[in-house]
Amino acid sequence: MTAAPDLLRDIAACRLCADRFAATATAHAPRPVVWFRPSARILIAGQAPGARVHASGRPFTDPSGDRLRDWLGMDAAAFYDLDRVAVVPMAFCFPGYNDRKADLPPPPICARTWHARVMAALERVELTVLVGGHAHRWHLGTRTPVTGTVAGWRAHAPRVFPLPHPSWRNTAWLKKNPWFEADLLPVLRARVREVLNDKG
């Protein structure tokens, strides 16, 4: 396995999608947002950085991040503690917008190139939080719709929790599925506390 510092540098220097991004409506350059260390106990497996994260260079520095931290019961200090929390999306770069200003999906080449090596480096992870359908499919191998995967969360807990994406676009989904906040989130928050308090 590539040593973690070398892996971090390799991902940060990646320009595999430069031509792809230049051809999007945003015409932006790659900026991999790399946020993990081998010591992490919690893995947040997301989709891809958005435009605000592309600008900030820190994962989930947007309203989706605020909602996600609320779901996890974590403040910003805990969430951004690199020694304990890794954020590894299915694509490390902002994929850009299409001509309707909608987010493009994460390019599959990113996961094919990097994910096996990153997962091998994260040997101490005790809790994996899968954010959105792209992460569900890669980590669980599922092809079921997001609602079905999230509704079946008990089959994966306590080590893995599939979540919907915390985007404001899913506010209607949350209202339609009150069991998510009533049943899943209390168990997830308790598990987050347990892992963060583990001194082992």
N, C-alpha and C positions, 0 to 999 in steps of 0.2 A: 504493500500500500504506500502511496506517496505520503511523505510526512506532511502533517497538517499545515505548517507554514507555507510549504511549497504549493500545496493544493489551494490555499487561500489566494496566493499570488497568481497562480495560473487562472483561477476563475476571474479574479479582478482584472486580469489582462485580456480576457476573452473578447474577441471581435468577430466571432463566427457569423453573427447576424447583422453585421454592419450594412451590407447591401439591402437586406430585407427591411431594416428600419429606415434606411434612407428613402425607400420607396413608399413608406406609409404617409398618411396625411400629415403626421407630425414631423416627418423627415429628420428624425433625431439620431444621434450617435449612441452606440451602446454605453451603458454605465451600470455594470453589474453591482448589485447591492448584496454584499457578502457579509452575513451576520451569524457566524457560528464559531465555536471552539470545541475541541474534543471533550472538555469537561462538562458540557451541557447535560442537564438532567431532563429538561423539557424541550421537545421539538415542536415548533409551530410550522406545519407544512402547508404553505399557502399556494396561491395561484401564480401571480406575477406582480411586480411593483406597478403602481399607478403613476400618474404624472407627478403628483406631489412627492411621492417617494423617490422618483427619478431625480427630482430637484434637490431633495434633502440628503439623499444617500443613506437614510435610516429607514428600516422597514416599518410599515404601518403608522407613518406620521400623517394621518389623515382621519376623517370621521369614521372610516371603517375600523381603524386601529383603536379609536376611542371605544367603539362598541365591542370590539373583540376583547379589549382589556376588561371591560365591564363583565362580559360573559365569563372570563377567566377568574375574576375577582382579584386582579393584579393591578397595582399602580405602575406608573411609568418606570420608576426606579427598578422594580423587580423585573418588569418585562424586558428592559434593556440591559439587564445584567448578563453580559456575554459569558460569564463563567458558568451560568446556570440555565440560560435560555438560548436556544438556537432558533433562528427563523430561516427556513430553507424553502423557498417557493419552487414551483415547477419550472419557472424561468427566472433567472436572476436579474434580467433587464426588463424595463418597461417595453411591452411589445408595440405600443403606439395605438393610434386611433384609426378607424376606417373613415370613409368620407362622410359618415353620419355621426362622427364623434363618439362612437361606441368603442369600448376597449376591444382590441384584438386578442385572440387567445394566445396563451404562451406557446412559443415555437417548440415543437417536440424535440428538436435537435438539442436543446439545452438539457433536458432530462436525460436523453440518451448519452450525452457527452459527460455529464458531471454527477448525476445522482447516485450511481452505485459507489463511486469513490467517496462522496460526502457521507452517505449512510455508513460506509465502512469506518469512517473516521469518528462517527458519533457513537462510540461504544458504550457510553454510560447513560444513554437516554432511558428513562423509566416511564415517561408519559409522552405520547405523540398526539397532537391535536391536528386533525385534518380539516383544513378550511376550504370548502368548496368542492365541486364535482371533479375538477382536474386532479386534485390531491386524493380524493376518494379512489378514483380509478387507478392511479399509479400505485398507491400504497396498499390498497385492499384488493385490487384486481376486479373490482365490481363494475358492472355495467348498468346497474339499477339507477333510476332517477334519484336526485339528491334527497328528496323527501323520504323515500323508502330507505335509503342508506342511513340517514340520520335517525329515522324512527327505529331502526334496528341497532341502535348504539349499544344496548346491553350485551350484544353478542361480542363486542370488541373491548368493552371496559373490563378492568380499570386501566389497561395500558394504552388503549387507543380510543379516542373520541372523535367521530366524524361530526362536523358542524356545517351548517350552510355558510355561504359567504356573508360577512357582516356588513355588506354594502347597504346603503339606504334603499336601494332598489328592492331589498328583501323585507322591508317593513311590513308589507302586506302579507308576506309568507309567515312572519312571526305572529301576526294577528290571527291568521287562519290556523296556526298550529300552536296553541297555547301550552301544550304538553312540553314543548321544547324548554321554555323558561321555567315551567313548574316542576318538571321531572328530571330533565337532563342537567340543567345548569347547576342545581345544588350539589349533585354528585360530582360534576366536573370541578367545581370550586373547591370542594373538600379534597379531591385528589390533588389539585394544584398545591394546596396548603401542605398536604402530606409530603409531597415530593420536595417542595422548597424547604421544608423543615427537617428533612432527612440529612443527618450529619455524616452519613456513611460515605 
